[in-house]
């Protein structure tokens, strides 16, 4: 108690000043509506600023989580599209389990590393064998095809992209089959080979996957014809296309599992090898 009295005696002037200061400020803000409102508004503004910053920070961390959830939902929806089913009976219009059997399933993943300026280019995804990823599976995004899986570990996989030599993907334009190639220079431009010079191919025609090699369903966009011409009397057209995919900005992708591929490969092995 004696120490308390000593403390109060020692700092009595300061304590009296603080009490009077708080009393005067209370009278001032209560008697002056404008100053009271200004004080409250300033306090609210500061609080709102901190709340907005907190929201922006938490939203940033939640965004990637929401994107992953959305990508998984999209993969599930892709598996339900008609292109993912094999028609057991061709001339029926009612869709049910006895008419269509699912042929393709989709696994959502994210590209964590990629190249696009070499002669052969690759991308690394954050899903591997534990997620069901296997070699030779095709990979797509919402805009078109990326490439196919060439190597797999437990948690990661390597994709060989369309920006590579001898990519060997069969495509079609106006129901005419050709093979996809890359010029090795521009990551926005590809080539279609093997289409006869008599074919009616014009600028603006869309190139789609044929589905014959088992990597992709039929009808996935590959590119749009930007040039089609006959060079030096050749028997085939020289066709350039603009890729539908932006290979400089790869993000969420979908790996395609062809449920029938093993059956197809086993049957074809003794005839095409």
C-alpha positions as CSV (number, residue, x, y, z in Angstrom):
1,X,0.0,0.0,0.0
2,X,2.9,2.3,0.9
3,X,4.4,1.7,-2.6
4,X,1.0,2.5,-4.2
5,X,0.8,5.9,-2.4
6,X,4.4,6.6,-3.4
7,X,3.6,5.9,-7.1
8,X,0.4,8.0,-7.0
9,X,2.3,10.9,-5.3
10,X,5.2,10.7,-7.8
11,X,3.0,10.6,-10.9
12,X,0.0,12.6,-9.6
13,X,0.5,15.5,-12.0
14,X,0.6,13.2,-15.0
15,X,-2.4,11.1,-13.8
16,X,-4.5,14.2,-13.2
17,X,-3.6,15.5,-16.6
18,X,-4.7,12.2,-18.3
19,X,-8.0,12.1,-16.4
20,X,-8.7,15.7,-17.4
21,X,-7.7,15.1,-21.0
22,X,-10.0,12.1,-21.4
23,X,-12.8,14.1,-19.7
24,X,-12.3,17.1,-22.0
25,X,-12.2,14.9,-25.1
26,X,-15.4,13.2,-24.1
27,X,-17.1,16.5,-23.6
28,X,-15.8,17.7,-27.0
29,X,-16.9,14.8,-29.1
30,X,-20.3,14.5,-27.4
31,X,-21.0,18.2,-27.8
32,X,-19.8,18.5,-31.4
33,X,-21.7,16.3,-33.7
34,X,-19.4,17.0,-36.7
35,X,-16.2,16.1,-34.8
36,X,-17.9,13.1,-33.3
37,X,-18.9,11.9,-36.7
38,X,-15.4,12.6,-38.1
39,X,-13.9,10.6,-35.3
40,X,-16.2,7.6,-35.8
41,X,-15.8,7.7,-39.6
42,X,-12.0,7.8,-39.2
43,X,-12.1,4.8,-36.9
44,X,-14.4,3.0,-39.3
45,X,-12.2,3.8,-42.2
46,X,-9.1,2.4,-40.5
47,X,-11.1,-0.8,-39.5
48,X,-12.4,-1.2,-43.0
49,X,-8.8,-0.9,-44.4
50,X,-7.5,-3.6,-42.1
51,X,-10.6,-5.9,-42.9
52,X,-10.0,-5.4,-46.7
53,X,-6.3,-6.3,-46.4
54,X,-7.2,-9.3,-44.4
55,X,-9.8,-10.4,-47.0
56,X,-7.4,-9.9,-49.9
57,X,-4.7,-12.0,-48.1
58,X,-7.1,-14.9,-47.2
59,X,-8.7,-14.7,-50.7
60,X,-5.3,-15.2,-52.3
61,X,-4.7,-18.4,-50.3
62,X,-8.2,-19.7,-50.9
63,X,-8.0,-19.0,-54.7
64,X,-5.7,-21.9,-55.5
65,X,-7.7,-24.3,-53.3
66,X,-10.9,-23.2,-55.1
67,X,-9.2,-23.7,-58.5
68,X,-8.2,-27.2,-57.6
69,X,-11.8,-28.0,-56.5
70,X,-13.2,-26.6,-59.7
71,X,-10.7,-28.5,-61.9
72,X,-11.7,-31.8,-60.2
73,X,-15.3,-31.0,-60.8
74,X,-14.6,-30.2,-64.4
75,X,-12.8,-33.5,-64.8
76,X,-15.8,-35.4,-63.5
77,X,-18.1,-33.5,-65.9
78,X,-15.8,-34.2,-68.8
79,X,-16.2,-37.9,-68.1
80,X,-19.9,-37.5,-68.5
81,X,-19.9,-35.8,-71.9
82,X,-21.0,-37.9,-75.0
83,X,-17.4,-37.9,-76.4
84,X,-16.3,-40.0,-73.4
85,X,-18.7,-42.8,-74.2
86,X,-18.6,-45.6,-76.8
87,X,-21.8,-46.2,-78.7
88,X,-22.8,-49.9,-78.3
89,X,-25.7,-49.4,-80.7
90,X,-25.4,-46.9,-83.5
91,X,-28.9,-46.1,-84.7
92,X,-30.5,-45.4,-81.3
93,X,-31.2,-41.9,-79.9
94,X,-32.0,-42.8,-76.3
95,X,-28.9,-42.6,-74.1
96,X,-28.8,-45.1,-71.3
97,X,-26.3,-47.7,-69.9
98,X,-27.3,-50.3,-72.5
99,X,-26.6,-48.0,-75.4
100,X,-23.4,-46.3,-74.3
101,X,-20.4,-47.5,-72.3
102,X,-17.9,-45.1,-70.8
103,X,-14.6,-45.1,-72.7
104,X,-12.7,-42.1,-71.2
105,X,-12.1,-40.9,-67.7
106,X,-10.3,-37.6,-66.7
107,X,-7.9,-36.8,-64.0
108,X,-7.3,-33.1,-63.0
109,X,-3.8,-31.9,-62.5
110,X,-1.7,-28.8,-62.5
111,X,1.4,-28.0,-64.6
112,X,4.3,-27.0,-62.3
113,X,7.0,-26.7,-64.9
114,X,7.3,-26.6,-68.7
115,X,9.4,-25.5,-71.6
116,X,8.3,-24.1,-75.0
117,X,11.4,-22.9,-76.8
118,X,13.4,-26.1,-77.4
119,X,13.3,-28.6,-80.3
120,X,11.4,-31.1,-78.0
121,X,9.4,-29.6,-75.2
122,X,7.9,-31.1,-72.0
123,X,5.7,-30.2,-69.0
124,X,5.7,-31.5,-65.5
125,X,2.3,-32.1,-63.7
126,X,1.7,-32.7,-60.0
127,X,-0.1,-36.0,-60.4
128,X,1.5,-39.5,-60.8
129,X,0.9,-43.2,-60.5
130,X,-0.8,-42.8,-57.1
131,X,-3.5,-40.7,-58.8
132,X,-3.9,-43.2,-61.7
133,X,-1.7,-41.5,-64.3
134,X,0.1,-43.9,-66.7
135,X,2.3,-43.5,-69.7
136,X,0.7,-42.8,-73.1
137,X,-2.3,-41.0,-71.6
138,X,-3.4,-37.9,-73.5
139,X,-3.5,-34.5,-71.8
140,X,-5.8,-31.6,-72.7
141,X,-7.0,-28.3,-71.4
142,X,-10.3,-26.5,-72.1
143,X,-8.9,-25.0,-75.3
144,X,-7.5,-28.2,-76.9
145,X,-4.8,-30.8,-76.6
146,X,-1.4,-30.5,-74.8
147,X,0.4,-33.7,-75.6
148,X,0.7,-37.1,-73.9
149,X,2.4,-38.6,-70.8
150,X,5.8,-40.2,-71.4
151,X,7.1,-40.8,-67.9
152,X,5.5,-41.2,-64.5
153,X,6.7,-41.3,-60.8
154,X,4.5,-41.8,-57.8
155,X,3.6,-38.1,-57.5
156,X,4.5,-36.5,-60.8
157,X,4.4,-37.1,-64.5
158,X,6.2,-35.7,-67.6
159,X,4.2,-34.7,-70.7
160,X,5.6,-34.5,-74.2
161,X,3.8,-31.5,-75.6
162,X,2.8,-30.9,-79.2
163,X,5.9,-28.7,-79.5
164,X,8.1,-31.7,-80.3
165,X,9.6,-33.6,-83.2
166,X,7.6,-36.5,-84.6
167,X,4.7,-36.0,-82.3
168,X,2.7,-38.6,-84.3
169,X,-0.8,-37.5,-83.5
170,X,-3.5,-38.3,-86.1
171,X,-5.8,-35.4,-86.8
172,X,-8.6,-34.5,-89.3
173,X,-9.9,-31.4,-91.0
174,X,-13.2,-31.5,-92.9
175,X,-13.3,-35.3,-92.3
176,X,-9.9,-35.7,-94.1
177,X,-7.2,-37.5,-92.1
178,X,-3.6,-36.1,-91.7
179,X,-0.8,-36.1,-89.2
180,X,0.2,-33.3,-86.8
181,X,3.7,-31.8,-87.0
182,X,5.6,-28.8,-85.5
183,X,7.9,-26.5,-87.3
184,X,10.4,-26.4,-84.4
185,X,10.3,-22.6,-84.2
186,X,7.0,-20.9,-83.3
187,X,5.2,-22.3,-80.3
188,X,1.9,-20.9,-81.7
189,X,2.1,-22.6,-85.1
190,X,1.8,-26.3,-86.2
191,X,1.6,-28.2,-89.4
192,X,-0.7,-30.8,-90.8
193,X,0.9,-33.3,-93.3
194,X,-0.4,-36.0,-95.6
195,X,-3.5,-34.4,-97.0
196,X,-3.8,-34.6,-100.8
197,X,-3.6,-31.4,-102.8
198,X,-7.1,-32.1,-104.2
199,X,-8.7,-31.7,-100.7
200,X,-10.8,-28.6,-100.1
201,X,-9.1,-27.0,-97.1
202,X,-9.4,-23.3,-96.5
203,X,-8.2,-20.8,-94.0
204,X,-10.4,-20.9,-90.9
205,X,-11.1,-24.6,-91.0
206,X,-10.7,-26.3,-87.6
207,X,-8.4,-29.3,-87.1
208,X,-9.6,-31.9,-84.6
209,X,-8.3,-35.1,-83.1
210,X,-9.1,-38.3,-85.0
211,X,-9.0,-40.6,-82.0
212,X,-7.3,-43.4,-83.9
213,X,-4.1,-43.6,-81.7
214,X,-6.1,-43.9,-78.4
215,X,-4.6,-40.9,-76.7
216,X,-7.6,-38.6,-77.2
217,X,-11.3,-38.8,-77.9
218,X,-12.5,-37.9,-81.3
219,X,-13.2,-34.2,-81.9
220,X,-10.9,-32.4,-79.5
221,X,-9.7,-29.1,-81.1
222,X,-6.1,-28.9,-82.1
223,X,-5.8,-25.7,-84.2
224,X,-7.3,-23.5,-86.9
225,X,-5.9,-23.5,-90.5
226,X,-4.0,-20.3,-91.1
227,X,-2.5,-21.3,-94.5
228,X,-3.2,-24.1,-97.0
229,X,-1.3,-24.2,-100.3
230,X,0.4,-26.4,-102.9
231,X,4.1,-26.0,-103.0
232,X,6.1,-26.8,-106.2
233,X,3.5,-29.2,-107.6
234,X,3.6,-31.5,-104.6
235,X,0.9,-34.2,-104.2
236,X,0.0,-33.0,-100.7
237,X,-1.0,-29.6,-99.2
238,X,1.3,-27.5,-97.1
239,X,-1.0,-26.7,-94.2
240,X,-0.1,-24.4,-91.3
241,X,-2.4,-24.1,-88.2
242,X,-2.6,-21.8,-85.2
243,X,-2.7,-23.9,-82.1
244,X,-5.8,-23.5,-80.0
245,X,-3.7,-23.8,-76.8
246,X,-1.4,-21.1,-75.4
247,X,1.7,-23.1,-74.6
248,X,3.2,-20.1,-72.8
249,X,0.6,-20.2,-70.1
250,X,-0.1,-23.8,-69.1
251,X,-2.0,-24.3,-65.8
252,X,-4.8,-26.7,-65.0
253,X,-4.9,-29.8,-67.3
254,X,-6.8,-33.0,-67.6
255,X,-5.2,-36.4,-68.2
256,X,-7.3,-38.8,-70.3
257,X,-7.6,-42.5,-69.4
258,X,-8.8,-44.5,-72.3
259,X,-10.5,-47.5,-70.7
260,X,-10.4,-49.4,-74.0
261,X,-6.8,-48.6,-75.0
262,X,-5.2,-51.8,-73.7
263,X,-7.8,-53.9,-75.6
264,X,-7.2,-52.0,-78.8
265,X,-3.4,-52.1,-78.5
266,X,-3.5,-55.9,-77.8
267,X,-5.6,-56.5,-80.8
268,X,-3.6,-54.3,-83.2
269,X,-0.2,-55.5,-82.0
270,X,0.0,-58.6,-84.2
271,X,-1.1,-56.6,-87.3
272,X,0.6,-53.2,-87.1
273,X,3.9,-53.9,-85.4
